[in-house]
């Protein structure tokens, strides 16, 4: 396995990666050299310097994982990676504390004119009146974005005795209250109420210039704004006018729309404090960025589920622990369904029961689709691209959740193909997947190895006839179960075998009187 590192990362991270394969550190490649080097690369590790665009991704025929040693993935075409089934991981927690501390530092510097006073003293001046500041105690802090960094800022601002409000349309009122924060439902309202505003959101088409002329007009006279997130969140022209005309007291920026800023009039203003994108520039953050992403890559290589996969939902470790057995179950159910319906599924519905219906089931859905597609695709299907591949094949996917408690925590899959349908209900028992129902018939069956599924009419001697044919061909039966609703009616027979069933044997079984259908499923 070749691991290519194209931006500087901490030595501890490189040490972890060397346990996984051959590490090539090449931090000064030209574009042409990079395109050549990526061709036989299995894992690519970058920071913000390398542009991982569609062209580069498509050149990486062996590429399986892209690791971003840091938070933002602006430099990675995540959509192109997802289409190829390439996993993108990052280290979102690595710099949270460092950025939060810088935010507080810039907030204090802006409130107390620390930078301007420092420069004045160094010029030989001693003008105390000029640099009279304000206290943060008792002031209202408006936090835009209650993600990892926003939460760390809240913790520290509370220690200063600040009143905290926040705007984040993606969190609940209850979650904000658990942090001791009052949630407001409108950014303009936050601007009107806040003495200090701090931004902690990614740069997207929706957030571009989210603090513009309208929002600045609504700010209090003497307000302070801090941005340690991304350049482009603030309309720099509108900010310049507000600072120049003393509409707001000060701004503190660690990021700019163009970095480094060139001929930017903001830099001429005394009431602007700025730093050269130092948010993650601490020894601790740099070490963590590298080692976290290296550990994430190690988990994936070892077949484990990583927490920080960008192109899949990120769930807390305790949630992953709860749903992981059901991901295994869902993949198994999908695999069985596709084999039974002979690779032609066009519609699949999944229904969640019990406490499982209350969980985030996106990863379970992905596992189901992965299992569904695996029998018909030679390679390349994984949790990342399974939804895209299913959509491209015209498979309609429907999810629903039920309050029905008869199955406990369970998953039901109903699939349709060419006028036929097939259904399964599965659960987890003793940490193993178990089939509770097949085609509406109750069973209690652990699916493993080779399973022969027979639909038949419940008549005396059916089990014996099937067993005789299997015995004639030396096929050993490991386990057998029959599910029926009433004597003499339609039934289903599940037979776990030690060996595969040749086509001629399957044909003989299908020819037995009262057998409607028989299919072999390999697990």
LUMGU-393065 format. One record per residue (C-alpha): x, y, z; residue in three letters. Coordinates in steps of 0.5 Angstrom, whole numbers, plus 500, padded with zeros to 3 digits. Each point is the difference from the previous one (the first is absolute). Layout:
% residues N
XYZALA;...
//
This chain:
% residues 523
500500500UNK;503507498UNK;498506504UNK;502507497UNK;501506505UNK;500506496UNK;500505505UNK;504501507UNK;497496506UNK;502498507UNK;505495500UNK;496496505UNK;495499495UNK;505498495UNK;502494505UNK;493498500UNK;499500492UNK;507496500UNK;496494503UNK;495499495UNK;505501493UNK;505503496UNK;500507502UNK;502505495UNK;501508503UNK;500504494UNK;499507502UNK;502504494UNK;497497494UNK;499504494UNK;493498497UNK;502496494UNK;504496505UNK;494499505UNK;496498494UNK;505494499UNK;501499507UNK;493499502UNK;499494494UNK;502494505UNK;498504507UNK;496496504UNK;499506506UNK;501507499UNK;502504506UNK;499508499UNK;499506504UNK;498507497UNK;505501495UNK;499494495UNK;494501495UNK;496493500UNK;496502494UNK;496495495UNK;506499495UNK;504498506UNK;495495503UNK;499497493UNK;507499499UNK;500496506UNK;498493498UNK;502497506UNK;498506505UNK;496497506UNK;501505505UNK;501508500UNK;502502507UNK;500508502UNK;504502506UNK;496505502UNK;492502500UNK;498504494UNK;500496493UNK;499506495UNK;506497497UNK;497493498UNK;495499495UNK;496495505UNK;494499495UNK;505497495UNK;503496505UNK;494497502UNK;498498493UNK;506496500UNK;499497507UNK;506503503UNK;499502507UNK;502507503UNK;502501507UNK;502506504UNK;502502507UNK;494505502UNK;502500507UNK;507501499UNK;500507500UNK;494502504UNK;503502507UNK;506504496UNK;495504496UNK;495501506UNK;506503504UNK;502504494UNK;493503499UNK;500502508UNK;507503499UNK;498504494UNK;493502504UNK;504503506UNK;505503495UNK;495504497UNK;496502506UNK;506502504UNK;504503493UNK;506496502UNK;503499493UNK;500508499UNK;502502507UNK;506495499UNK;502503494UNK;499507503UNK;505498506UNK;505498495UNK;500506496UNK;502504507UNK;493502502UNK;496500506UNK;493502499UNK;495496505UNK;494504498UNK;500498493UNK;500493501UNK;494499505UNK;496494499UNK;494496502UNK;499494504UNK;497494498UNK;497498506UNK;492501500UNK;501501492UNK;495496495UNK;504495496UNK;497498493UNK;503493498UNK;498499493UNK;501492499UNK;500495506UNK;504495497UNK;507497504UNK;503507500UNK;494504501UNK;499496506UNK;507501503UNK;499507499UNK;494500504UNK;503496506UNK;506505500UNK;495506499UNK;496498506UNK;506500505UNK;500508498UNK;493501502UNK;497501493UNK;493499498UNK;500496494UNK;495499495UNK;501496493UNK;498499493UNK;500493497UNK;494498496UNK;503492501UNK;500500507UNK;494499505UNK;497505505UNK;501494505UNK;508499498UNK;501508501UNK;497500507UNK;504494502UNK;506505498UNK;497506504UNK;499503494UNK;494504497UNK;498498493UNK;498505495UNK;496498494UNK;503506496UNK;507503498UNK;497507500UNK;498499507UNK;506498502UNK;504506497UNK;495504504UNK;501497507UNK;507499500UNK;506504502UNK;505495498UNK;499496494UNK;504494498UNK;499495494UNK;501493500UNK;497497493UNK;503497494UNK;500504494UNK;495498495UNK;496503495UNK;494501505UNK;505503505UNK;504505495UNK;500507503UNK;495498505UNK;502506504UNK;499505495UNK;498508499UNK;493498503UNK;502496506UNK;506505502UNK;494506500UNK;496496505UNK;506499505UNK;501504506UNK;504507500UNK;507497502UNK;499493499UNK;506495499UNK;500495495UNK;505494499UNK;501495495UNK;505494501UNK;496496495UNK;501501493UNK;501506496UNK;494502495UNK;495499506UNK;500508501UNK;499505494UNK;507503501UNK;498507496UNK;494501505UNK;504498506UNK;505505498UNK;495506499UNK;497498507UNK;507500503UNK;502506497UNK;494504502UNK;500497507UNK;494497499UNK;503494504UNK;505500505UNK;505495497UNK;501494496UNK;505494501UNK;501496494UNK;505494500UNK;497498493UNK;499504493UNK;497499494UNK;506500496UNK;506497504UNK;505504501UNK;496506499UNK;503505495UNK;498507499UNK;495499505UNK;497507503UNK;498496506UNK;508500502UNK;500507500UNK;495501506UNK;503500507UNK;493497503UNK;501494496UNK;505494504UNK;502495495UNK;504494500UNK;503495495UNK;495494500UNK;503498507UNK;493496502UNK;504493500UNK;507502501UNK;502497507UNK;504495501UNK;494496503UNK;496501494UNK;505498495UNK;501494504UNK;493498501UNK;498502492UNK;505495498UNK;499494505UNK;493500500UNK;499500492UNK;506494500UNK;496496506UNK;493501496UNK;504497493UNK;503494505UNK;493499502UNK;497500493UNK;506495497UNK;499495506UNK;492500498UNK;498504506UNK;495506499UNK;503507501UNK;496505503UNK;503506496UNK;498498493UNK;498506496UNK;496497495UNK;496496505UNK;496503506UNK;504501506UNK;497496506UNK;503500508UNK;504494501UNK;494498505UNK;495500495UNK;505496495UNK;500495505UNK;493499500UNK;498500493UNK;506496497UNK;497493502UNK;494502496UNK;505503494UNK;502493499UNK;493497501UNK;498505494UNK;505498496UNK;499493500UNK;492501499UNK;502504494UNK;504495497UNK;495494501UNK;495504497UNK;504502494UNK;502492499UNK;493498501UNK;497505495UNK;506498495UNK;503507500UNK;494504497UNK;497504506UNK;497507498UNK;497502506UNK;502498508UNK;497503506UNK;503499507UNK;496501506UNK;503501507UNK;497497506UNK;501501508UNK;505505503UNK;504499493UNK;494505497UNK;503505504UNK;507500498UNK;503503494UNK;500495495UNK;503503494UNK;506495501UNK;496494501UNK;496502493UNK;507501497UNK;502493502UNK;494497498UNK;501503493UNK;507497500UNK;497493501UNK;495501495UNK;505502495UNK;506496502UNK;497493496UNK;499504493UNK;507504500UNK;507497500UNK;503506504UNK;500507502UNK;493500504UNK;501503508UNK;497504505UNK;502506496UNK;497499493UNK;495495501UNK;494505500UNK;503503494UNK;501494497UNK;493497502UNK;497507497UNK;504499493UNK;497493499UNK;493503501UNK;498497507UNK;495503504UNK;502500507UNK;494502506UNK;502500507UNK;494500506UNK;500499507UNK;495496504UNK;497500508UNK;499493499UNK;503496506UNK;499493497UNK;507499498UNK;504504505UNK;506504497UNK;499497492UNK;501502493UNK;495498495UNK;502500492UNK;494500495UNK;503499493UNK;497500493UNK;502498493UNK;497498494UNK;493499503UNK;503496506UNK;501502507UNK;504497506UNK;500502507UNK;505499506UNK;500502507UNK;506499504UNK;503502507UNK;506499504UNK;500494505UNK;507499504UNK;503505496UNK;499496493UNK;495502495UNK;493495500UNK;495500495UNK;493500504UNK;495500494UNK;501498493UNK;494502495UNK;495501506UNK;502493503UNK;503500507UNK;507497501UNK;506500504UNK;506499496UNK;507502500UNK;502501492UNK;507498499UNK;504497494UNK;496497495UNK;492500501UNK;495497496UNK;493503500UNK;494496498UNK;493502499UNK;495494500UNK;494498502UNK;500496507UNK;499493498UNK;502494504UNK;507498498UNK;503506497UNK;506501504UNK;502493499UNK;499500492UNK;505506501UNK;505497504UNK;500494496UNK;502504494UNK;505504504UNK;503493503UNK;501497493UNK;505506498UNK;503500507UNK;498506502UNK;499501508UNK;495503503UNK;502504506UNK;493503502UNK;493500498UNK;494504501UNK;493500498UNK;495506500UNK;493499499UNK;493504502UNK;496494500UNK;500492498UNK;500499493UNK;501507498UNK;506504497UNK;506499503UNK;507502500UNK;506495501UNK;507503503UNK;506495499UNK;507502502UNK;505496496UNK;507498501UNK;501501492UNK;498503494UNK;494497496UNK;502499493UNK;495502495UNK;498493498UNK;498499507UNK;496506501UNK;496498494UNK;498493503UNK;498503506UNK;495505496UNK;497494496UNK;498497507UNK;492500500UNK;497506504UNK;507504500UNK;498507497UNK;507503500UNK;507499503UNK;506505500UNK;507499503UNK;503506504UNK;508500501UNK;502504506UNK;
//
